Amino acid sequence: MPTRAASGCWWCCAFLLLASLSLSARAETPRAELGKRLRRFEIAWQEADAPRRAAAVEPMTAAVRSFFTLQLSAAASHLDEAWYTVRAQGAPEATERAAIATAVTATPVLADTTAETLAVAFAPFYETEQDAAGGAPGRLRLSILDGAGETLTERPSDWAEATGTIQWQTGPLPEGDLTLVVERLSEAPPIEIARIGLSRVERLRERLDALATASNTWFEATLPTVRATVAALLPLFKALADGRGQETDFPAARLLRFVEGLRAGTPLQADTIREAARNGDLWLTLSDGRGEVPVRLRAPADATGPLPVLFLHHGAGGSENMFFDTCGAGRAATLGVERGWLVVAPRQGLFGLALDVEGMLDILGDSFDIDRTRVFLVGHSMGAGQVAKQVGLHPEGVAAAVALGGGAAAPAGEKAKQVPWFVAAGAADFGRPGAAALAKRLEAAGATVDFRDYPDVEHMVIVQAALDDVFQFLDAVAAEPR
């Protein structure tokens, strides 16, 4: 039986997941704000010393609690406090706090190359003392960068102008995926307030109309995944062009070319998917014609031979973007690709996965040469429970399992023994009881378990804190003869 603490944790996760399903449909921009603030914190945490990391536990715990109760502005405030705690610059002045508390949005993020105006809106995401007292955080600089990080155009501003929306006459921008950077200027190095992905496409409306017209006609041999992926991406392009915010920055220009490539013909579809994944993150909707699972994946650019596969399972309230953008600041995906592995993060819904790992591998095998003897599962929080479930379904198909900050019923009997496990939690992690119980059950079943307890670590940071040990564990398993 789970402990009372573990049981409470899972009820909380279930509640959060229910809430997030409706939240994601109406509040993509707040989710994006939280994600970017969490990523900023995680990057600074990685560079911080032990005392600063320890000091961040309290505000991070408060941030997670606020998120679980859908107090998103409070969660952002606590995330920023955690960032101030771990960053090298130390405590901020009041005007900097007001600048950092600001949410910045840009419209449209997807537009034709002939568009010459970008609306950049500024609004407090949460209140600070400076907001109440008045005062100006200082001068601003707005810059648009190309894919190589080179500045295409920039515009100076000041905080008085940024109290509403700046209509920036950028002039025509080149086709491609670009970045808007908003910085606060002062005597110290500039402070980045926002970084927002933009995309500009030649003949945008014409190309979207052509894809929409063709969306109901397919070659008979078209893969179900291709149909499902195009059906998911076309509404995304429309939402981006209409100015509806999303929870992550999509490289829409590259994704549009990808969809056009899929429409080019059946013989090329598998090659199109494989090459697109080698050139950057790819969003697919895996389908066997009955069930569908949206995934975000990335393939090594120059790997040869069959690819090991690393599945990354997110926690409650997350999505397929979580491990790529925020959990560990995206390090799990990067470390996997650096090893020559195909990295796949599936979206888990209220009732779990519509396709199990074996089903997803079968579909991925249409486009990638996969090493089915080296399939690794990593899960955080609710995702840790999904890892345990997948091992229970197909233990012979899993080379190693990692459960971070959570747990569930262990696979029964011989199934548990077939897979080596790495289980970890933070000392201040509300998921620790579940993780510890999972490890104990696995050991009782005769499984090989490496259980780690990380001091001064709470529920979110456990991924970042454990990653180096996780990959040391996975490397050892990957090196074993098969």
N, C-alpha and C positions, 0 to 999 in steps of 0.2 A: 504494500500500500504506500502511496506517496505521502510524504510528510505534509503537515498542515501548510508549512511555508511553500512547499513545492506546488501543492494543490492550488493555493491562492495565486501563485505565479501563473499557472496555466489558465485559471479563470480570467485573470487580468489580460493575458495574451489573447484569449478568445474574444473578450470584449473589445480590445483594441483593434483586432482584425475586422470585426463587424463594423466598427466605427470607420475604419480606414477605407473600407470599400465604398461607402457613401462619400467620404471626405475627398477621395482622390478624384471623383467626378466633378467636384465643384470648387476645389481649392488647391489647384495644382501649384499656384505661385507660393502660398505659404509652405507647402512641402518642399519646393525648390529652395526657399530661403533657409529652412531648417537644414536641408542637406548640405548646402554650401557652407553654412556656419559650422556644422559638424565636421566637414572635411577640413576646414581651416584649423579647427581645434586639433584634429587628429594629426595633421602635419606638424603642428607645433609640439604636440605631446611626444612625438617620436624623437624630437631633438632636445627635450627638456631633461633636467636632472631629476633624481629621485625625490628630493623635497618638493619641487614644483609639481611633479606628478601626484604626489600624495595630497597636496593642497587642492588639487582639481577634483578629488573624489566627491566632496560635498556638493559643489555646484553641478557636477555631472549627474549625481544621483537625483538632484532636484530637477534637472532637465528631463531625465527619463520619466520621473513621476509626472511632470507637467504634460509631457507628450502622451503618456498613457491616459490621462484624463482630458485630452484634446484641448489643453490650454496652450495653444501653439505659440502665441506671443510670449508667454512666460517661459516656455521651453527655449525659445530663441534667446531671451535675456540670460537665462542660466548658462546656455552654451557659450555665449559671449563672455560671461564671467569666468567660465572655465578656461577659455582661450586667453583672457588677460592673465590668468594665473600661471599658465605654462609657457607663455611666449617670452622671448628673451628681453623684450622692451619693458616688461613690467607693467605696473598699473597705469591706466590712461588718465588724461585730464578730462574734464567735463565735456569740453567741446568735441574731443575725439569720441567719447561715449555716444554723444548725440549723432555723430556721423555714422558710427558703426551700427547704431540702432535703426538706421534708415534702410528701407527696402527699395530697391531700384528695379524698375521694369522697363523694357524697351519694346516698341511696337512699330512696324511688324518685325518679328524675328526672321520670317521668310517672306521675301519679296522679289519682284523682278529687278534686274540690274538697272532698269531705267528709273526706279524709285530714287528720289533724291532727298527725302525727308525721313528722319528717324525721330519718333517721339520717345523721349526718355523721361519717365515719371519718377518722382521721389515722394515717399510717404513714410512716416515713422512706423516701424513694425512693432515697436513697444516704446513706452514712455520712459524718459530719463530725467534726471534732475535738471539737466540743461534745457530740455523741452519746456519745463515749467518756468524756468528762470528767464528764458529767452537767450539771445546771443547767437553768434554765427560761428559754426565750426571752421570757417575759413574758405580758402579758394579751392576750386575743383579743376580737374582736367579730365575731359572725355576723349578717349582714343579708340580708333578702330584698327585692329591688327589683322593682317592676312594670315594664312595658314602657317607661314614660317615665322610668325611673331614680329614681322616688320610693320611699322606704323604706316597706314594708308592715309589717314587724316586725323586731326585732333582739334579739339575746341576747348578753350579756357572758359571757366564759368566761376560763379561764386555762390555761396549758400543761399543768398536772398533769391537768386534766380531759380534755385533748385527746390524752392518750397512747393512747387507744383510740377508742371510738365515743361520740359525744354523741347521746343520744336527745332531740331538740329538740321540745317540744310547741309547735308553731307556731300551732295553731288552724287553722280552715278558711282556705284561700287562694282568691282569686278565679280564675275561669277565665282562661287566657291563658298566655303564655310569659314566665316570670319569671327572675330571676337571683339565685343565692346568692353573696354576697361574703364571704370570710373575710379578716380583717385582723389583723395583729399591731400592738398599740398600744404606744407608747413615748413618750418626751418629744419625739421628732422626729415629723414627719408619719407617719400610719399606713402600714405596708408591706402591700400586698396579697399574700396568700399564694395565694389561689385565687379563681377566678370560674367558676361552674358554672351552665349553663342548666338551668332547671326548667320543667315544664309541668303545668298543672292543667286538667282538663277535666270539665265536668258530665256525669254519667251515662256515665263512661268505659267501663265494662265493657259496658253495654247498647249503646253505639254501636259498639264494636269487634266485638261478637258480630253485630250487624246487618250490618256490612261483611263479616265472614267468611262469613256465610250467603249473602250476595249475590255473593260473589266468583266463583262458577262460572256465573253467569248474566249475559249481556251482550246489549245490542242488536247486531243483526247488523252494523251499520255502525260499531261501535266501533273507534276507531283502535288499531292494535297497540301504539303507545306508551302509550296509556291503560291497556290491559290489563297491560303489562309494568310500568308505574309502580306501579299498585295492588298488583300481585303482590310488588313489592319493598318497598313502604312498610308493608304490613300486618304482616309479620314484624318490621320495625323497631319499630313501635309496641309489639308484644308484648315485644320485648327490652328496651325502655326501661321498660315497666311492670313487668317482672320484675327490674329492677335490674342488667341487663347493660350495662356501660359501652361507650361508642362513642368513635370517634376525634375527633368534633367535637360541638358542642352543636347538636342539632336543635331547631328551633321546632315541637315536636310538636303543640301545640294548633292552630297555624296549618296545619300539614301535614294534620292530621286533617280540618279543615274543607275543605281542598283536595280530599282524597280523596272526601269526602262530596259535594262539588260535581261531581266527575267521574262519580260514580254517579247523579247527578240526571237525566242524559239525554244522548243523542248530540248533538243540535243545539247543546248548550251546551259541549261538551268543549273545543273550540278556544278559545272565549272564556274558559273557566275557567282554562286554562293561561296564556293571555296576561295575564289580570288578576292571577293569582297571582304571576307573574314580575315584574310591575310593583310589587308590594307587598312584595318581599323575596326573598331567595335561595330557589330552587326546585330540588328534586332530582327529576329525571326519569330514566326508563330509555328512551332512544330505541330504537325497534324498527321494522323494516320487515317483520316477520313471519318473518324468517330470522335476522338478526343483531341483537344488542342491545348498547348502550353506555350505562352509567350516566353521567349528567352532572349537574353543578351549574351553574346559570345564573342570571343576573340581567338584567332588562330596565330601561331608563330609564323612570321613572314617567310622564313627560309628553311623550315624543318623538312627533313626527308624521311621517308618510311612511315610506318603506322604511328599515329599520334596517341599517346596516353591522354586520358580525359579527366579533367578536374571539374566536378560539379560543386557549385557554391549555393547553398540553400539559405535564404534570408529569414529573418525573424518576423514576428507579427508587426503589421503596420508598414512593412517594407515592400519591395518589389524586385524585379530582375535588375534594377539599377543599383541596389543597395551595396553589393560587394564591389561594384565597379567604381562607384562615386564616393561612398562614405565609409563603410566598414573598413577600418584600417587604411582609410584614405585611398582605397583602390589597390593597395599593395598585394592583396591575395591574387587578384587577376594578373598583375604585372609579374609577380614571382612565378606564377604558373606558366605564363607564356615564355618567360625567360628560360624555362627548363625545356621548352619545346613541346608543351602540352596544349591541347585544346581546352579552353576555359569556358564553361557554360553555367550561366546563372538563370535558373527557371523561376517564373513567378508562381508562388503558391497561393491558392485561394482559400476561402473559408473551409472547404472540404478537402484540402490537400491538393494533390497533383492529379490532373485529368489523365496524364500518362506517367507511368513509373519510369525509373531510370533505364530499365531495359528497353522499354518502348521508345524513349528518346534516343537511345543509342542506335536502335534500328533505323530511325529516321535520319539521324546525323550521318549514318553510314552511307546514305545515298550520295552525299557530297564530300565526305572526308574518309580517308583511309585511317581507321581507328584500331588502336591496340586494345582489344577487349580484355586483355590480361592485366592491364594497368588502368583501372578506373577508380578514382579516388573521390570520396564524398566528404565535404566539409559543411557543417551547419552551425548557425548561431541562433540561440534562443529557441523559438519555435522550429527553426530549421534544424536544430540538433535532434528534435523529435522526429523530423522527417528523415534524417539520416538513419536513425534507428529503425524506422519503418521500412526503408528501402533495403537495408541489410536483411531484415526479416523476410522480405519478399524474395530477394535473389542474392543470398550470401555468396554463392559461387561466382557472381559477376562483379563483386566489389573487392578491390585489392587492399584498401585501407579506409577507415572511417574516423572522422574527427567531429566531436561534439563540444561546442563552446557555449558556456553560459546557459545551459539548459539540459534537459534530459527527458526521457520517456520510458515506457516499458521496454526492457531489453529484449532483443530477439531470443526466442526460446531455444533452450538446449544446445544441440549441435550447431545450430545456425550462428549463435554468438561466438562459438569457438573458431569458426572458419575465417574470421576477419580480425586483424590487429586493430586496436583502438587507441586513440589519443583523446582524452576527456579533460577539460579544463574549465575553471571558473575563477572569478576574482573574489578576494576575501570580502569585498563589500558588494558583491553581485547578488541580487535577489534570486538569480537562477542557480546559485551555488548548491542549495539543497537538492535540486533536481539533478544537477550534474554529478554530485557525489553519490546520490542514490543509483544513478545509471551505472557509474563505475563499480559500485559495490555489487550490483546485480550481475554485471558482466563477469566480474572476478569469480562470483559464486558459480557461474555457469562454466567456468574454466577458460574464459577468453583471456588473451594477452592485452592488458590495459596499462597505459601510461597516464596516470592521473596527476594533474598539476594544479596547484593552488597559488594564485598570484596576489601578493600583498598590494594594498593601495590601488586596487583595480575594481571598478564597478561594472555594470552590465554591458555598456556600450564599448568600453575600452578593452574588454577582454579579447576581442578579435585582434586589435593592434598589438596588445601586450604579448599574445601567444604566438603570433605569426611566425617568428623566427624558429621557435621550437616546433611548431606544426610542420614547417617545411623541412626541418631536419629529420623529423619522423617520416614524412612522406618520401624524402630522398632515400632513406634507408630501405623503405619498402620497395621503392622503384628499382633499387639496385639489386634486389634479390632475383635469382634466376627464375624463369617462368617455364 
